[in-house]
Amino acid sequence: MQPLGSYRRITVKIGSALLVDRESGLRRQWLASLARDVAALRQTGADVLVVSSGAIALGRTILGLGRGALKLEESQAAAAVGQIALAGAWSEELAGVGLKSGQVLVTLGDTEERRRYLNVRATIGTLLKLGAVPVINENDTVATSEIRYGDNDRLAARVGTMMNSDLLVLLSDIDGLYTAPPQRDPDARFVPYVERITGEIDAMAGAAASELSRGGMRTKLDAGKIATAAGAAMIITAGDRLHPLAAIDKGERATFFKAWDHPVRGYKSWIAGQLEPAGRLTVDDGAVNALLAGKSLLPAGVTGVSGVFERGDTIAVLGPDGAEIARGLAAYDSGDALQIAGMKSARVSEVLGYEARSAMVHRDDLVMTRQAARSDASVQETSHAESA
């Protein structure tokens, strides 16, 4: 694992359980040590972005809301109180090591809708250009259960992808990936290095390890898929020690996820990183091979359509086994897609009653989201693809 200072831009995600103690509130000494780590990385020339959980956890401690589950409006009120306290603490600790900071609150729509995505990217980019450390969190005061990220692991990956980070560090209350949840399986083995997030790696994910956190290993692996596909490496490590970033360079236990060799860039990285596809298309083996060859998806290769979506919405493409292989922008709404699924292109216009597009998802608007090992010989031209 190369030194953190060798990376150009690093996104660091901090879990709630690291920042907030249920009884005493904010762990100020720990935060001060992390601020010093950030300052040390800045001295190497690296940009650092922070995605900080903890607003609700801190707010409920300040308000004395107790241990039980909160109603949505109580969570939002706790976030309103916690965000002020958390932003103030970050500002003070970073100022103490000579750094300026700026708070950025985002919702799911800010990263899923293209115009808002570009606006958030411009704001964070300007903060970095002006020498400030962006401190980013989900805007829990307005996000509802229907539109929220539900965890800050995927938010951190989405922000890192947006800002072209080349490393994502997830500081958590677990020190890395295990072959099974170590709390439940005494034979679970630590996994220090992940070349690629495969189905086997996915199967190792467990549930959330802390009641203060909405995330778990599954959301961390989801974050890893987003980050590595966009060309960023990812590290999962325990953050409960003081100076948690410096500890990585000292060789403390961590799992390293390798970035894709041929990452998705630019406009397509926005498509690949979409968190909630509006619908799903299931395709046959011929279509899978065609997509791997860089072709568009034609209606003939589609065996199933689910969800309600409109033209231009992001949809997931699933292989015959139900595993996601790609994401793209729908060229048809779901009603028309249902009518033409499995149909030869020559019949589409006749069935729909208007001059139709040849592709269900055009290759310019499609991104493979799972790397697949294959030889050129295994990819065959089929009627389910086009070269346009």
Secondary structure, 3 states (H helix, E strand, C coil): CCCHHHCCEEEEEECHHHHEECCCEECHHHHHHHHHHHHHHHHCCCEEEEEECCHHHHHHHHHCCCCCCCCHHHHHHHHHHHHHHHHHHHHHHHHHCCCEEEEEEECHHHHHCHHHHHHHHHHHHHHHHCCEEEEEEECCCCCCCCCCCCCHHHHHHHHHHHCCCCEEEEEECCCCEECCCCCCCCCCCEECEECCCCHHHHCCCCCCCCCCCCCCHHHHHHHHHHHHHCCCEEEEEECCCCCHHHHHHCCCCEEEECCCCCCCCHHHHHHHCCCCCCEEEEECHHHHHHHHCCCCECHHHEEEEEECCCCCCEEEEECCCCCEEEEEECCCCHHHHHHHCCCCHHHHHHHHCCCCCCCCECHHHEEECCCCCCCHHHCCCCCCCCCC
